[in-house]
Amino acid sequence: MIGTRISRWTRRIPWGLPRTHLPALVVALIVTIIGPVFVASYSLAMGDPSPRNVPIGVVGSSMDATAISHTLDDTGSELFEVGEYPSLPAAQKALERQQIYAIIDSSVTPATVWISTASGASVGQLLTQHRQALSAVVGTDLKFVDAHPLAPHDPNGLVLFYLALGGTILGFVGAIQTRVNAKDMSLVADFGWDIARSLGVALTMTLVIGPVLGLEALPVLPVWLILAVTMFIAGSVYSFWRVTIGGKWALLPTWITFVIIANPSSGGAVAPELLPAFYEFMGRWLPTGATVRAMRDVTYFPDAVHAEPFVVLGIWAVASSILFAVARLRRYGWGSVPDEFPTPRVATAAVPSSTGPASPVPTASEPTPPVTPSPVPAPASSLPAGSGPSPVALDGTPPDQHHDDQDEHDRGGRGVEGK
């Protein structure tokens, strides 16, 4: 029933378009929808960051902690979640473990605000906006200290986000180009080249951004492996969709997963607590967010590395590769995948020959054979009487007919002269 309706609809394409234009129409409609969704997703996630229960610590009296909490949450929106710590070392330990984003120490003069721009530069900027209100609460001007500063060439903390973004995009783009240009490969070869390509591209990205350009003080080995796993995951997800729904549409769910949802929710450009609830949740469990957090830990907090982002990446790597392998084995086995768009072969046309049997016309891909001159027929005088074809004049009449016409013409002419 559904197939019949679709078939009827395809025979009645709107606007009087030919049926061959249907794929172009479908693609145009999909891109028309994806375009605004793409822009809206990034704008909603990162266009206007809004804090929501951002954890910060307070060292000092309980009265100061309560006043600071009321000052920061003067709108009643629970922008910050203020916690008390008995001492500055205890609060600094929580800051290093990224359990809190800042410390307000009112037990010293002047009062000090410890921030960690490596954990989230946007949170530090947010606290700076409340500087005057906080100074009024503690009764003195505030001193800001960055406990974990960002790299000098990365004041906004975007390099790690760009690395994760490039890793995911190059991961599935590399898989697309490999599947299209290297079609006759087995499942083992597909996995082998996916791993080799991911390792190679991730290594060059890490070396160029780190030691070569000095944009970030990256620990080469862990960042290299994290990026390689990210690229492998993106390629495996695309490969799974390619086998499941076909190469024509495999990019669509891959693009939605990684570019429209995973990248803006990664927490690389904006701290997770400043993202909308949907993006904060998705960023925690999607590969791009796990990549950003894992690289941030090994780069800025090597003594307080969290296990969660590595577990998330491991689950995605194993699950995506297993799904791809199972889907491919069930449909095509261990061998190569049949080509969806085989190269058309031009049929050989036969051209009749006046001197022999029909000879084939070579196609563009075949070399042109040398031309052999046709044999010249022998003169009529050398042929025995009654053998071979009769000679034919240029106008198609036999020579005997020409001689008869000429004799009749001559007799008619003599008759005229006699008169």
VOGU-3710 file (C-alpha; in Angstrom, 3 decimals, decimal comma):
1> migtrisrwt> 0,000/0,000/0,000  2,704/2,478/0,990  4,871/1,502/-1,967  1,918/2,011/-4,318  1,262/5,479/-2,903  4,909/6,447/-3,236  4,965/5,153/-6,800  1,869/7,195/-7,647  3,391/10,279/-6,026  6,633/9,864/-7,981
11> rripwglprt> 4,630/9,760/-11,203  3,023/13,078/-10,276  6,016/15,198/-9,283  5,012/18,783/-8,425  5,597/21,711/-10,739  5,590/19,467/-13,777  9,164/18,290/-13,256  10,374/15,159/-15,049  10,577/12,025/-12,967  14,366/12,030/-13,251
21> hlpalvvali> 14,411/15,270/-11,233  12,894/13,613/-8,152  16,251/12,963/-6,355  17,273/16,588/-6,860  13,936/17,734/-5,432  14,283/15,491/-2,375  17,834/16,712/-1,687  16,756/20,334/-2,047  13,933/19,846/0,460  16,205/18,077/2,962
31> vtiigpvfva> 18,888/20,766/2,768  16,177/23,422/3,114  15,227/21,861/6,449  18,752/21,040/7,659  20,075/24,557/6,961  18,006/26,467/9,534  18,211/23,555/11,993  22,005/23,723/11,825  22,131/27,480/12,480  19,450/27,313/15,183
41> syslamgdps> 21,240/24,511/17,016  24,500/26,436/17,332  22,716/29,693/18,146  20,567/28,166/20,888  23,495/26,306/22,421  26,234/28,933/22,279  24,657/32,215/21,239  23,485/33,326/24,705  25,051/31,212/27,483  22,894/31,154/30,596
51> prnvpigvvg> 24,282/29,769/33,875  22,297/27,122/35,658  23,485/25,745/38,999  27,130/26,503/38,256  29,073/25,122/41,256  31,412/27,514/43,080  33,032/27,319/46,517  33,184/29,839/49,340  35,851/29,922/52,046  34,981/32,013/55,093
61> ssmdataish> 32,094/32,482/57,489  28,668/31,028/56,886  27,258/34,536/56,850  29,477/35,449/53,914  28,558/32,294/52,057  24,842/32,990/52,470  25,207/36,612/51,387  27,283/35,630/48,352  24,700/33,044/47,372  21,887/35,605/47,554
71> tlddtgself> 23,946/38,130/45,601  24,763/35,754/42,769  21,206/34,440/42,621  19,506/37,796/42,977  17,173/36,921/40,096  15,955/33,752/41,795  16,982/31,626/38,820  19,487/29,484/40,728  22,322/30,580/38,505  25,006/29,388/40,917
81> evgeypslpa> 25,260/26,571/43,392  27,352/27,858/46,302  29,109/25,372/48,539  31,111/26,021/51,728  34,654/24,684/52,238  36,515/24,674/55,544  39,823/25,838/54,087  41,379/27,173/50,927  43,417/23,962/50,205  40,223/21,890/50,329
91> aqkalerqqi> 38,511/24,252/47,925  41,548/24,324/45,624  41,540/20,531/45,498  37,903/20,607/44,399  38,806/23,253/41,804  41,560/21,044/40,387  39,173/18,108/40,151  36,751/20,378/38,269  34,063/19,858/40,884  33,705/23,636/41,135
101> yaiidssvtp> 34,494/26,449/38,718  35,607/29,170/41,157  36,462/29,919/44,788  35,535/33,075/46,661  37,853/33,359/49,650  36,544/36,017/52,040  38,839/34,947/54,888  41,751/37,017/53,537  42,211/40,673/52,766  41,641/41,578/50,046
111> atvwistasg> 39,051/38,912/49,282  40,241/36,649/46,471  38,289/34,998/43,684  40,061/31,920/42,316  38,875/31,012/38,851  39,832/28,238/36,440  39,568/29,396/32,858  40,824/26,001/31,711  37,655/24,454/33,150  35,432/27,052/31,520
121> asvgqlltqh> 36,473/30,502/30,402  32,829/31,559/30,156  32,300/31,015/33,897  35,208/33,297/34,747  33,753/35,975/32,483  30,392/35,555/34,204  31,875/36,068/37,666  33,690/39,157/36,427  30,318/40,647/35,524  29,235/40,273/39,204
131> rqalsavvgt> 32,433/41,811/40,527  30,894/44,984/41,940  28,040/43,166/43,652  30,429/40,655/45,235  32,752/43,436/46,394  29,833/45,087/48,153  29,025/41,841/49,986  32,533/41,169/51,286  33,183/44,845/51,974  36,362/45,137/49,934
141> dlkfvdahpl> 37,556/45,053/46,374  38,074/41,593/44,927  41,301/40,155/43,641  40,962/37,688/40,753  43,495/34,875/40,413  43,459/32,298/37,623  44,508/28,988/39,148  44,483/27,103/35,833  45,001/29,606/33,012  44,538/28,828/29,364
151> aphdpnglvl> 47,392/28,837/26,865  48,577/32,313/25,815  47,567/31,683/22,183  44,158/30,349/23,240  42,606/32,931/25,583  39,052/31,762/24,861  39,759/28,044/25,233  38,650/27,086/21,731  41,636/25,083/20,446  40,521/21,839/22,080
161> fylalggtil> 37,020/22,382/20,723  38,392/22,894/17,217  40,486/19,751/17,526  37,428/17,726/18,488  35,379/19,355/15,730  38,038/18,613/13,118  38,443/15,059/14,387  34,760/14,205/14,021  34,310/15,828/10,605  37,517/14,396/9,140
171> gfvgaiqtrv> 36,598/11,044/10,625  33,431/10,533/8,618  34,639/12,476/5,568  37,671/10,200/5,399  35,392/7,166/5,625  33,216/8,530/2,816  36,166/9,040/0,491  37,631/5,643/1,341  34,382/3,809/0,660  33,826/5,666/-2,617
181> nakdmslvad> 37,345/5,414/-4,042  38,405/2,013/-2,663  35,354/-0,101/-3,377  36,799/-3,602/-3,722  37,982/-4,073/-0,136  37,055/-6,711/2,397  35,731/-6,012/5,878  39,187/-6,518/7,389  40,688/-4,080/4,891  37,986/-1,512/5,671
191> fgwdiarslg> 38,786/-1,666/9,379  42,509/-1,635/8,736  42,413/1,501/6,643  39,982/3,203/9,036  42,455/2,646/11,881  45,486/3,666/9,808  43,784/6,799/8,491  42,601/7,837/11,956  46,037/7,375/13,484  47,768/9,264/10,692
201> valtmtlvig> 45,449/12,274/10,586  45,220/12,516/14,373  48,997/12,494/14,673  49,482/15,302/12,157  46,762/17,396/13,808  48,314/16,931/17,250  51,834/17,735/16,080  50,840/20,813/14,071  48,617/22,361/16,763  51,004/21,439/19,594
211> pvlglealpv> 54,763/21,371/18,963  54,793/22,999/15,510  52,531/26,043/15,972  52,554/26,114/19,768  48,857/26,971/20,009  48,421/24,584/22,916  50,842/22,721/25,186  49,446/19,332/24,236  50,757/16,058/25,630  51,280/14,424/22,246
221> lpvwlilavt> 50,676/10,746/22,981  47,372/10,928/24,906  45,871/13,654/22,705  46,905/11,732/19,583  45,169/8,571/20,770  42,045/10,446/21,908  41,692/12,127/18,509  42,336/8,855/16,683  39,561/7,118/18,607  37,221/10,027/17,886
231> mfiagsvysf> 37,937/9,847/14,154  37,491/6,076/14,149  34,113/6,425/15,881  32,863/8,986/13,346  34,000/6,796/10,447  32,397/3,671/11,914  29,081/5,444/12,504  29,011/6,613/8,885  29,992/3,146/7,643  27,164/1,583/9,639
241> wrvtiggkwa> 24,616/3,921/8,103  26,112/3,369/4,644  25,552/-0,380/4,899  22,137/-0,003/6,547  20,410/2,687/4,482  22,775/3,004/1,521  25,511/5,378/0,481  23,119/7,974/-0,910  21,697/8,915/2,507  24,303/7,701/5,003
251> llptwitfvi> 25,740/11,190/5,464  22,420/12,620/6,696  22,131/10,821/10,092  25,901/11,105/10,553  25,796/14,855/10,005  22,851/15,285/12,371  24,556/13,248/15,113  27,988/14,827/15,048  27,623/18,303/13,543  24,153/19,461/14,575
261> ianpssggav> 23,944/17,877/18,044  27,325/16,651/19,306  29,531/19,626/18,420  27,477/22,476/19,949  26,807/20,378/23,058  30,444/19,378/23,580  31,192/22,062/26,179  34,279/23,174/24,289  33,178/26,699/23,426  30,762/27,143/26,357
271> apellpafye> 30,931/25,401/29,724  28,370/22,570/30,017  26,591/24,287/32,947  25,934/27,282/30,701  24,291/25,201/27,962  20,574/24,465/27,726  19,547/21,300/29,543  19,209/19,223/26,358  22,693/20,111/25,116  24,259/19,654/28,533
281> fmgrwlptga> 22,863/16,114/28,731  23,775/15,161/25,154  27,274/16,589/25,432  28,036/14,310/28,342  27,285/11,119/26,407  28,189/11,920/22,806  31,715/11,394/21,421  32,589/15,054/20,786  31,849/16,132/24,350  33,807/13,176/25,714
291> tvramrdvty> 36,714/14,093/23,443  36,803/17,698/24,678  36,698/16,658/28,340  39,324/13,954/27,883  41,745/16,311/26,110  41,100/19,031/28,689  41,902/16,625/31,529  45,189/15,367/30,093  46,262/18,875/29,024  45,360/21,052/32,026
301> fpdavhaepf> 44,570/18,604/34,844  46,920/15,612/34,415  46,747/14,845/38,141  42,949/14,737/38,219  41,901/12,864/35,071  38,294/11,701/35,019  37,456/8,199/33,810  33,998/9,014/32,447  34,971/10,589/29,079  37,321/7,694/28,317
311> vvlgiwavas> 34,595/5,181/29,150  32,175/7,024/26,859  34,672/6,997/23,979  35,401/3,315/24,540  31,726/2,383/24,460  31,156/4,358/21,278  34,209/2,836/19,581  33,241/-0,742/20,431  29,515/-0,332/19,743  29,916/1,493/16,410
321> silfavarlr> 32,503/-0,967/15,079  30,423/-3,991/16,137  27,248/-2,577/14,571  29,100/-1,817/11,342  30,709/-5,261/11,209  27,472/-7,139/11,938  25,433/-5,137/9,427  28,074/-5,563/6,738  28,509/-9,296/7,343  24,772/-9,927/7,231
331> rygwgsvpde> 24,334/-8,129/3,916  27,604/-8,702/2,045  29,762/-11,138/4,004  33,506/-10,740/4,402  34,131/-9,704/0,804  33,771/-6,382/-0,938  30,541/-4,411/-1,031  28,830/-4,350/-4,460  29,133/-1,031/-6,217  25,949/1,021/-5,980
341> fptprvataa> 26,868/3,031/-9,066  28,702/0,749/-11,516  30,493/2,395/-14,421  28,334/1,960/-17,526  29,851/-0,070/-20,353  29,313/1,251/-23,872  27,872/-1,388/-26,198  29,842/-2,151/-29,367  27,968/-1,094/-32,477  28,304/-2,980/-35,757
351> vpsstgpasp> 28,819/-1,063/-39,003  28,033/-2,824/-42,272  30,892/-3,091/-44,729  30,562/-3,183/-48,502  33,498/-5,533/-48,836  32,893/-7,996/-46,032  31,066/-8,798/-42,822  30,050/-6,121/-40,305  32,961/-4,759/-38,288  32,607/-3,462/-34,706
361> vptaseptpp> 33,142/0,211/-33,918  35,704/0,593/-31,098  34,548/2,375/-27,948  36,380/5,334/-26,432  38,194/3,065/-23,999  39,473/0,705/-26,715  42,372/1,462/-29,059  41,427/2,168/-32,654  42,529/-0,726/-34,878  44,539/0,089/-37,990
371> vtpspvpapa> 42,506/0,653/-41,141  43,054/-2,021/-43,797  42,399/-0,798/-47,359  39,652/-2,660/-49,198  40,757/-4,756/-52,206  40,273/-3,047/-55,565  38,110/-5,139/-57,971  39,781/-6,282/-61,182  38,937/-4,525/-64,513  35,955/-5,874/-66,391
381> sslpagsgps> 38,112/-6,882/-69,420  40,054/-9,363/-67,332  36,961/-11,212/-66,169  35,672/-14,099/-68,263  32,374/-13,656/-69,965  29,396/-14,292/-67,770  31,345/-14,233/-64,510  31,191/-11,642/-61,770  28,859/-8,711/-61,454  28,026/-6,502/-64,409
391> pvaldgtppd> 29,610/-3,069/-64,444  27,307/-0,282/-63,380  27,485/3,329/-64,522  27,523/6,260/-62,130  23,790/6,791/-62,527  23,061/3,171/-61,683  22,114/1,953/-65,222  23,943/-0,879/-67,003  26,340/0,118/-69,833  24,308/-1,873/-72,409
401> qhhddqdehd> 21,347/0,377/-71,737  23,534/3,419/-72,388  24,645/1,964/-75,784  21,051/1,228/-76,879  19,988/4,758/-75,978  22,910/6,188/-77,935  22,076/4,138/-81,103  18,469/5,253/-80,981  19,580/8,846/-80,614  21,873/8,544/-83,637
411> rggrgvegk> 19,134/7,032/-85,868  16,750/9,762/-84,862  19,317/12,407/-85,719  19,966/11,005/-89,220  16,248/10,938/-89,899  15,965/14,598/-89,128  18,843/15,454/-91,438  17,250/13,480/-94,332  14,107/15,509/-94,124
//
